[in-house]
Amino acid sequence: MGRTIWKYAVAGMMLATGTSLFAQDAAPRLGPVLASADLRDGTDLSGPWHYSIDPFRSGISGFHGGMPDSGQQRWKDVDVRAEMAKDSRVLYEFDLPHSPLTSLPSSWLTQAPELRHYDGLMWYQRTFAAPAVRKGRYFLRFGAANYATIVYLNGKPVGKHEGGFTPFAFDITGLMRDGLNQVTVGVDSQATEATVPPPVTDWENYGGITRPVRLIQTPDTYVDDAWVRLTRDGRMAVDVHLDGPQAANRPVRLRIAELGLDRAGTTDANGDWRATMAAPRALVRWSPERPRLYDVAVTAGEDQWRDRIGFRTIERRGADILLNGKPIFLRGISMHEEELGVDPTRAMTPAASRALLSEIKDGLHGNFVRLAHYPHSDVTVRLADELGLIVWSEVPVYWRVAWSNPDTLNRARTMLADNILRDRNRASIAIWSVANETPVTDARNVFLRTLVGDVRRLDDTRLVSAALLVERGEGGDHPVMTLADPLADALDVMAINTYNGWYTQDRLTDLARSEWRVPADKPLIFSEFGADARAGFHDPANKQKFSEDFQADYYRATLGMADHVPTLRGMSPWILKDFRSPRRQNPDFQQGWNRKGLISETGQRKEAFGVLSTYYGTKAGQR
C-alpha cells in the first residue's frame, strides 16, 4: 500500500562535492527495502574496523571545493605504503588499513577520550572475503549510521543515505571481486538547520555506525518487501513486492504452518501481489498478556522471506483505544536508545534491550513503551513483540525543524517511510508518531499534516499521533491546560507533554485541581511528564528539586492529577533511564545527564520507580 511511491533506484549516483555529503541532493534516496533483513542469512561485518577522523571533510571536498585532493581520497583501493615507497613524489595523507581499530557497531564517542565530543566526518574501513562461488545478488545492509553516510566498495562509489536511525542497503553485485573486498564508509554526524533532527536536541548525538552491517545474498529475483497483518475488520491481508528481472507474473506463496494457512498467487506487472482472506479460526491474537507470534514465510522461486509475526487489531472508538476490540489503558514509560552503563555507546544488543524492557514489563507492570525520539533498533522492537509491550514509534521531527524547507520535508517523509517499511510487521507497534514538541505555525501544520497523510497511505492498520504542547492558563485557584493545537483534528490519539511542577512554578498540591480542556471524543495520552533526581540524593526535610524525595512526590501529584482527566487512556512518563544530554550541565546533579530517569544510568531504581510501579499494578488489576 503506497510502497512504490517511496522506492527508486540509486544507480548512477554522483558524489557530493560540497562540504556536506548531501550538498547536491534535492532529496534523500531510498534503495532496496529488504524487509526483515535481520532474519535473512548473511555475513555479519560487525567487529574490528579501522577509523580515521576527517574534521574538515577533506575526503569529500578539496581546499577550494570540487573533488578532494588525491592524497585525501580515503576510499581509494590502494596500498599507501607501497605506493609511497615506490615513488617518493607520491603523497597520501591517510592510511586507513594502518589506522586505529574500533569495534562496530558503536559510536565513536566511546572509541577514544579525544573523540568524546567529536561531531563531524569519520571514515571506517575493513575488508571481507567474497564467497568462493558467487550467484544471485549481494547487498550491503546497514542497520543505521548517524547521520549522513557514503559508501564505497573497492574504490568505487556505492551509494549514500541520510538519517541516523533507519536501515539502508545497497546492491553491490557488480562491484564485488574475487578474494578480499575493501569497504569504506564515511559517516558525518553533524546536524544542520535542514536536517532531521535539527542541531539542538536534548539527547546525545551518537555519531557512528551504531547498528550492524551485514552482507546479504539473494537470488536474482527476491522478496524485497512483505507485509502480513490483520485488517481492522479482522481479515488476514498480505502485500508482497518482488525485485529482480523475473518479478512480474511470478508465482508466490504465503504459508503460516501453525495455522494451516497456505495461499498462492501471482505478481502483477510491477512485481506486486496483494490478497485478503478470512483469518484462520485457530489464530490466537497478540496481546501484552499473551504475545503470541507465528512463523510466516513467503516463497517466490528460489527465495524465501520469513518473519515472526503477531496478529492483532488496534483502533480508536470515541475516547477509547481498542486492542482486539477491547478498551485498554496504556501503562507505559518513555525510553531513549541508550544501554545501561556509565559509558553507553548506543549498541543495543539483545541483552541490552532486554535489560531495559524487562524493567518496564516486570518492574513497572507496564504494557506500553514510547520509543523516543527516533526509530529504535529492530532488536528492541522485536523484543517488544516477544515480551508483549505495545510500542509508540517516532521519527525525529523535533523542536526547531526547518518547516518551510522542502528538502527537510523530503528527509522527514523518507525517514517515516523507512521506519514504517521496516517495522509494520511488528505486532507491538500500535502508534506512529510524526513529531515531538513542535511549536505551532502555518508551515509546521502543513509539514506535519503531510506526514500524517503518509502514515495513513502506508499503514491503515495503526493509529497516528504526535507529542503536542499545551497552553497553560489560570482558572481562579487552579491551572487550566488547553490543547489548542490545530493538528489535533488530524490525529487519532491526542498526546501531551506536561511538566507542571517541574518547569513551572505550580505547587505539587495544586496539580490535582488542574483543569484539562482537550477534545472529548478522542483518547488522550500523557506522552511525557517527569522530574530530575540524582540517584541516592535524598532531602526528606526540604524535598529539594533533584532529590529522590521530590521526584517521588512529583509522581504522586501528577498521577493524582491524571486520575481526574476523563479521556486519559495512557501515559509514558519521562523517562525510564537517566540518559546523556550535553545541554544538562548542573555540576551537582546532572554533569551531562538528563536525570529524569526512574532508574540511574547503571540501573539503580529511584524512589519514584516504586510509586509508578504501585500505580500501574493497581491499574493492571482493574483491566
URMOKA-V419016 format. One record per residue. N is the residue number from 1. RES is the residue in three letters. SS is DSSP state (2 for helix, 1 for strand, 0 for the rest). PSI is psi in radians with two decimals (999 if undefined). Layout:
# URMOKA-V419016
n = {N/N}
res = {RES/RES}
ss = {SS/SS}
psi = {PSI/PSI}
This chain:
# URMOKA-V419016
n = {1/2/3/4/5/6/7/8/9/10/11/12/13/14/15/16/17/18/19/20/21/22/23/24/25/26/27/28/29/30/31/32/33/34/35/36/37/38/39/40/41/42/43/44/45/46/47/48/49/50/51/52/53/54/55/56/57/58/59/60/61/62/63/64/65/66/67/68/69/70/71/72/73/74/75/76/77/78/79/80/81/82/83/84/85/86/87/88/89/90/91/92/93/94/95/96/97/98/99/100/101/102/103/104/105/106/107/108/109/110/111/112/113/114/115/116/117/118/119/120/121/122/123/124/125/126/127/128/129/130/131/132/133/134/135/136/137/138/139/140/141/142/143/144/145/146/147/148/149/150/151/152/153/154/155/156/157/158/159/160/161/162/163/164/165/166/167/168/169/170/171/172/173/174/175/176/177/178/179/180/181/182/183/184/185/186/187/188/189/190/191/192/193/194/195/196/197/198/199/200/201/202/203/204/205/206/207/208/209/210/211/212/213/214/215/216/217/218/219/220/221/222/223/224/225/226/227/228/229/230/231/232/233/234/235/236/237/238/239/240/241/242/243/244/245/246/247/248/249/250/251/252/253/254/255/256/257/258/259/260/261/262/263/264/265/266/267/268/269/270/271/272/273/274/275/276/277/278/279/280/281/282/283/284/285/286/287/288/289/290/291/292/293/294/295/296/297/298/299/300/301/302/303/304/305/306/307/308/309/310/311/312/313/314/315/316/317/318/319/320/321/322/323/324/325/326/327/328/329/330/331/332/333/334/335/336/337/338/339/340/341/342/343/344/345/346/347/348/349/350/351/352/353/354/355/356/357/358/359/360/361/362/363/364/365/366/367/368/369/370/371/372/373/374/375/376/377/378/379/380/381/382/383/384/385/386/387/388/389/390/391/392/393/394/395/396/397/398/399/400/401/402/403/404/405/406/407/408/409/410/411/412/413/414/415/416/417/418/419/420/421/422/423/424/425/426/427/428/429/430/431/432/433/434/435/436/437/438/439/440/441/442/443/444/445/446/447/448/449/450/451/452/453/454/455/456/457/458/459/460/461/462/463/464/465/466/467/468/469/470/471/472/473/474/475/476/477/478/479/480/481/482/483/484/485/486/487/488/489/490/491/492/493/494/495/496/497/498/499/500/501/502/503/504/505/506/507/508/509/510/511/512/513/514/515/516/517/518/519/520/521/522/523/524/525/526/527/528/529/530/531/532/533/534/535/536/537/538/539/540/541/542/543/544/545/546/547/548/549/550/551/552/553/554/555/556/557/558/559/560/561/562/563/564/565/566/567/568/569/570/571/572/573/574/575/576/577/578/579/580/581/582/583/584/585/586/587/588/589/590/591/592/593/594/595/596/597/598/599/600/601/602/603/604/605/606/607/608/609/610/611/612/613/614/615/616/617/618/619/620/621/622/623}
res = {MET/GLY/ARG/THR/ILE/TRP/LYS/TYR/ALA/VAL/ALA/GLY/MET/MET/LEU/ALA/THR/GLY/THR/SER/LEU/PHE/ALA/GLN/ASP/ALA/ALA/PRO/ARG/LEU/GLY/PRO/VAL/LEU/ALA/SER/ALA/ASP/LEU/ARG/ASP/GLY/THR/ASP/LEU/SER/GLY/PRO/TRP/HIS/TYR/SER/ILE/ASP/PRO/PHE/ARG/SER/GLY/ILE/SER/GLY/PHE/HIS/GLY/GLY/MET/PRO/ASP/SER/GLY/GLN/GLN/ARG/TRP/LYS/ASP/VAL/ASP/VAL/ARG/ALA/GLU/MET/ALA/LYS/ASP/SER/ARG/VAL/LEU/TYR/GLU/PHE/ASP/LEU/PRO/HIS/SER/PRO/LEU/THR/SER/LEU/PRO/SER/SER/TRP/LEU/THR/GLN/ALA/PRO/GLU/LEU/ARG/HIS/TYR/ASP/GLY/LEU/MET/TRP/TYR/GLN/ARG/THR/PHE/ALA/ALA/PRO/ALA/VAL/ARG/LYS/GLY/ARG/TYR/PHE/LEU/ARG/PHE/GLY/ALA/ALA/ASN/TYR/ALA/THR/ILE/VAL/TYR/LEU/ASN/GLY/LYS/PRO/VAL/GLY/LYS/HIS/GLU/GLY/GLY/PHE/THR/PRO/PHE/ALA/PHE/ASP/ILE/THR/GLY/LEU/MET/ARG/ASP/GLY/LEU/ASN/GLN/VAL/THR/VAL/GLY/VAL/ASP/SER/GLN/ALA/THR/GLU/ALA/THR/VAL/PRO/PRO/PRO/VAL/THR/ASP/TRP/GLU/ASN/TYR/GLY/GLY/ILE/THR/ARG/PRO/VAL/ARG/LEU/ILE/GLN/THR/PRO/ASP/THR/TYR/VAL/ASP/ASP/ALA/TRP/VAL/ARG/LEU/THR/ARG/ASP/GLY/ARG/MET/ALA/VAL/ASP/VAL/HIS/LEU/ASP/GLY/PRO/GLN/ALA/ALA/ASN/ARG/PRO/VAL/ARG/LEU/ARG/ILE/ALA/GLU/LEU/GLY/LEU/ASP/ARG/ALA/GLY/THR/THR/ASP/ALA/ASN/GLY/ASP/TRP/ARG/ALA/THR/MET/ALA/ALA/PRO/ARG/ALA/LEU/VAL/ARG/TRP/SER/PRO/GLU/ARG/PRO/ARG/LEU/TYR/ASP/VAL/ALA/VAL/THR/ALA/GLY/GLU/ASP/GLN/TRP/ARG/ASP/ARG/ILE/GLY/PHE/ARG/THR/ILE/GLU/ARG/ARG/GLY/ALA/ASP/ILE/LEU/LEU/ASN/GLY/LYS/PRO/ILE/PHE/LEU/ARG/GLY/ILE/SER/MET/HIS/GLU/GLU/GLU/LEU/GLY/VAL/ASP/PRO/THR/ARG/ALA/MET/THR/PRO/ALA/ALA/SER/ARG/ALA/LEU/LEU/SER/GLU/ILE/LYS/ASP/GLY/LEU/HIS/GLY/ASN/PHE/VAL/ARG/LEU/ALA/HIS/TYR/PRO/HIS/SER/ASP/VAL/THR/VAL/ARG/LEU/ALA/ASP/GLU/LEU/GLY/LEU/ILE/VAL/TRP/SER/GLU/VAL/PRO/VAL/TYR/TRP/ARG/VAL/ALA/TRP/SER/ASN/PRO/ASP/THR/LEU/ASN/ARG/ALA/ARG/THR/MET/LEU/ALA/ASP/ASN/ILE/LEU/ARG/ASP/ARG/ASN/ARG/ALA/SER/ILE/ALA/ILE/TRP/SER/VAL/ALA/ASN/GLU/THR/PRO/VAL/THR/ASP/ALA/ARG/ASN/VAL/PHE/LEU/ARG/THR/LEU/VAL/GLY/ASP/VAL/ARG/ARG/LEU/ASP/ASP/THR/ARG/LEU/VAL/SER/ALA/ALA/LEU/LEU/VAL/GLU/ARG/GLY/GLU/GLY/GLY/ASP/HIS/PRO/VAL/MET/THR/LEU/ALA/ASP/PRO/LEU/ALA/ASP/ALA/LEU/ASP/VAL/MET/ALA/ILE/ASN/THR/TYR/ASN/GLY/TRP/TYR/THR/GLN/ASP/ARG/LEU/THR/ASP/LEU/ALA/ARG/SER/GLU/TRP/ARG/VAL/PRO/ALA/ASP/LYS/PRO/LEU/ILE/PHE/SER/GLU/PHE/GLY/ALA/ASP/ALA/ARG/ALA/GLY/PHE/HIS/ASP/PRO/ALA/ASN/LYS/GLN/LYS/PHE/SER/GLU/ASP/PHE/GLN/ALA/ASP/TYR/TYR/ARG/ALA/THR/LEU/GLY/MET/ALA/ASP/HIS/VAL/PRO/THR/LEU/ARG/GLY/MET/SER/PRO/TRP/ILE/LEU/LYS/ASP/PHE/ARG/SER/PRO/ARG/ARG/GLN/ASN/PRO/ASP/PHE/GLN/GLN/GLY/TRP/ASN/ARG/LYS/GLY/LEU/ILE/SER/GLU/THR/GLY/GLN/ARG/LYS/GLU/ALA/PHE/GLY/VAL/LEU/SER/THR/TYR/TYR/GLY/THR/LYS/ALA/GLY/GLN/ARG}
ss = {0/0/2/2/2/0/0/0/0/0/0/0/0/0/0/0/0/0/0/0/0/0/0/0/0/0/0/0/0/0/0/0/0/0/0/0/2/2/2/0/0/1/1/1/0/0/1/1/1/1/1/1/1/1/0/0/0/0/0/0/0/0/0/0/0/0/0/0/0/2/2/2/0/0/0/0/0/0/0/2/2/2/2/2/2/2/0/0/0/0/0/0/0/0/0/2/2/2/0/0/1/1/1/1/0/0/0/2/2/2/0/0/2/2/2/0/0/0/0/0/1/1/1/1/1/1/1/1/1/0/0/0/0/0/0/0/1/1/1/1/1/1/0/0/0/1/0/1/1/1/1/1/1/0/0/1/1/1/1/1/1/1/0/0/0/0/0/1/1/1/1/0/2/2/2/0/0/0/0/1/1/1/1/1/1/1/1/1/0/0/0/0/0/0/0/0/0/0/0/0/0/0/0/0/0/0/0/1/0/0/0/0/1/1/1/1/1/1/0/0/0/1/1/1/1/1/1/1/1/1/0/0/0/0/0/1/1/1/1/1/1/1/1/0/0/0/0/0/0/0/1/1/1/1/1/1/2/2/2/0/1/1/1/1/1/1/0/0/0/0/0/1/1/1/1/1/1/0/0/0/0/0/0/0/0/0/0/0/0/0/0/0/0/1/1/1/1/1/1/1/0/0/1/1/1/1/1/1/1/0/0/0/0/1/1/1/1/0/0/1/1/1/1/0/0/1/1/0/0/1/1/1/1/1/1/0/0/0/0/0/0/0/0/0/0/0/0/0/0/2/2/2/2/2/2/2/2/2/2/2/2/2/2/0/0/0/0/1/1/1/1/0/0/0/0/0/0/2/2/2/2/2/2/2/2/2/2/0/0/1/1/1/1/1/0/0/0/1/0/0/0/0/0/0/0/2/2/2/2/2/2/2/2/2/2/2/2/2/2/2/2/2/2/0/0/0/0/0/1/1/1/1/1/1/1/1/0/0/0/0/0/2/2/2/2/2/2/2/2/2/2/2/2/2/2/2/2/2/0/0/0/0/1/1/1/1/1/1/0/0/1/1/1/1/0/0/0/0/1/1/1/1/0/0/0/2/2/2/2/2/0/0/1/1/1/1/1/0/0/0/0/0/0/0/0/0/0/2/2/2/2/2/2/0/1/1/1/0/0/0/0/0/1/1/1/1/1/1/0/0/0/0/1/0/0/0/0/0/0/0/0/0/0/0/0/1/0/2/2/2/2/2/2/2/2/2/2/2/2/2/2/2/0/0/0/0/0/1/1/1/1/1/1/0/0/0/1/0/1/1/0/0/0/0/0/0/0/0/0/0/0/0/1/1/0/0/0/0/1/0/0/0/0/0/1/0/2/2/2/2/2/2/2/2/2/2/2/2/2/2/2/2/0}
psi = {1.80/0.03/-0.67/-0.27/-0.57/-0.18/2.12/2.80/2.71/0.14/2.50/0.26/2.36/2.66/2.50/2.53/0.07/-2.81/-0.15/2.63/-0.39/0.51/-0.49/0.05/2.27/-0.48/2.67/2.80/2.52/2.37/-2.58/2.53/-0.81/0.96/2.46/0.64/-0.42/-0.31/-0.03/2.65/2.56/-3.14/2.12/2.13/0.27/2.76/-2.62/2.27/2.53/2.62/2.72/2.21/2.70/1.21/-0.44/0.16/0.66/-0.45/-0.13/-0.65/2.72/-3.02/-0.62/0.51/-3.01/-2.85/2.60/2.71/2.59/-0.54/-0.08/0.00/1.52/-0.20/-0.05/2.49/1.42/2.54/1.70/-0.81/-0.69/-0.71/-0.73/-0.57/-0.56/-0.57/1.93/-0.23/-0.25/2.39/2.15/2.31/0.52/2.82/1.30/-0.68/-0.25/0.24/2.96/2.74/2.55/2.91/2.14/2.62/2.52/2.96/2.58/-0.22/-0.45/0.15/-0.63/2.59/-0.64/-0.18/0.06/-0.64/0.40/2.33/1.80/-2.56/2.32/2.44/2.40/2.60/2.51/2.99/2.73/2.67/2.31/2.57/2.54/-0.66/2.06/2.40/2.71/-2.55/2.68/2.37/2.46/2.10/2.14/2.21/-0.66/2.64/2.37/1.99/-0.85/2.36/2.44/2.38/2.40/2.57/2.15/0.70/0.07/2.48/2.36/-0.83/3.14/2.82/2.53/2.36/2.30/-0.02/0.14/2.70/2.81/2.70/2.60/2.40/2.03/0.26/-0.82/-0.15/-0.18/2.68/2.88/2.61/-2.50/2.46/2.39/2.11/2.25/2.31/2.18/2.22/2.14/2.05/-0.16/2.19/2.72/3.12/-0.27/-0.07/2.96/1.82/2.95/-3.13/-0.58/2.05/-3.13/0.70/2.91/2.41/1.62/1.60/2.54/-3.08/1.72/-0.04/2.85/2.65/2.28/2.55/2.06/2.33/2.40/2.86/2.97/-0.70/2.21/2.92/1.82/-0.56/2.35/2.45/2.02/2.18/3.01/2.36/2.99/-0.36/0.18/0.18/2.77/2.39/2.60/2.36/2.26/2.43/2.21/2.61/2.32/3.08/-0.34/0.63/-0.52/2.49/0.75/2.33/2.38/2.77/2.33/2.26/2.34/1.61/-0.71/-0.41/0.01/0.42/2.23/1.84/2.23/2.71/-3.04/2.37/2.77/-2.93/-0.37/0.04/0.30/2.51/2.24/2.47/2.66/2.71/2.85/2.45/2.41/2.46/-0.45/-0.06/2.25/2.08/2.47/2.44/2.86/-0.58/-0.48/1.44/1.26/2.26/2.62/2.53/2.12/2.39/2.45/2.17/2.36/1.87/-2.18/-0.16/2.48/2.10/2.42/2.72/2.90/2.00/2.40/2.69/2.23/2.93/2.57/2.30/2.95/2.39/1.86/-2.23/0.16/2.54/2.21/2.16/2.08/0.65/0.00/2.46/2.51/2.52/2.22/1.84/1.62/-2.96/2.76/2.79/2.35/2.78/1.52/2.11/2.82/2.56/2.83/-0.22/1.11/2.67/0.27/0.92/1.58/1.52/2.89/-0.68/-0.70/-0.74/-0.74/-0.66/-0.64/-0.86/-0.51/-0.54/-0.61/-0.89/-0.85/-0.74/-0.75/-0.06/0.64/2.79/0.20/2.45/2.33/2.00/1.71/2.71/0.64/2.88/2.23/3.03/2.56/-0.39/-0.74/-0.77/-0.56/-0.67/-0.60/-0.69/-0.83/-0.71/-0.43/0.88/2.15/2.44/2.36/2.09/2.37/2.64/2.70/0.81/1.75/2.21/-1.96/1.05/2.60/1.42/-0.53/-0.02/2.01/-0.51/-0.65/-0.72/-0.75/-0.70/-0.82/-0.72/-0.71/-0.75/-0.74/-0.77/-0.76/-0.80/-0.81/-0.76/-0.56/-0.69/0.11/-0.10/0.03/2.00/-0.52/-0.55/2.11/-0.44/2.21/2.17/2.37/-0.08/2.87/2.17/1.08/2.05/2.51/2.17/2.90/-0.75/-0.71/-0.71/-0.74/-0.78/-0.92/-0.58/-0.56/-0.76/-0.72/-0.75/-0.66/-0.76/-0.83/-0.54/-0.65/-0.46/1.79/0.24/-0.02/3.05/2.72/2.46/-3.13/2.54/1.98/2.82/2.77/2.58/2.31/2.27/-3.06/2.41/1.00/-1.80/0.30/2.66/2.57/2.08/2.10/2.21/1.79/0.26/2.16/-0.22/-0.33/-0.63/-0.24/-0.15/2.69/-0.64/2.21/2.41/2.32/2.34/2.07/2.27/0.60/2.27/-0.19/-1.03/0.00/2.96/0.17/2.41/2.53/-0.53/-0.26/-0.28/-0.68/-0.40/0.05/2.45/2.26/2.04/1.69/2.83/2.32/-0.19/0.21/2.60/2.59/2.42/2.34/1.67/-0.39/2.45/2.65/3.01/2.48/2.55/2.29/2.18/2.26/-0.20/2.06/2.48/1.19/-0.42/-0.91/-0.36/0.95/2.59/2.59/0.02/2.67/-0.54/-0.77/-0.79/-0.74/-0.77/-0.64/-0.77/-0.75/-0.77/-0.75/-0.66/-0.62/-0.68/-0.74/-0.60/-0.24/0.16/1.87/-0.47/0.10/2.19/0.24/2.96/2.64/1.35/2.77/1.82/2.98/-0.89/2.47/2.41/2.71/2.37/1.87/-0.38/-0.24/1.76/0.46/2.09/-0.37/-0.58/-0.46/-1.05/0.78/0.21/2.41/2.10/0.43/0.05/2.60/-0.23/2.70/3.09/-0.37/0.05/0.12/2.14/2.36/2.95/-0.65/-0.41/-0.81/-0.59/-0.84/-0.66/-0.76/-0.74/-0.83/-0.59/-0.70/-0.74/-0.71/-0.64/-0.35/-0.25/999}
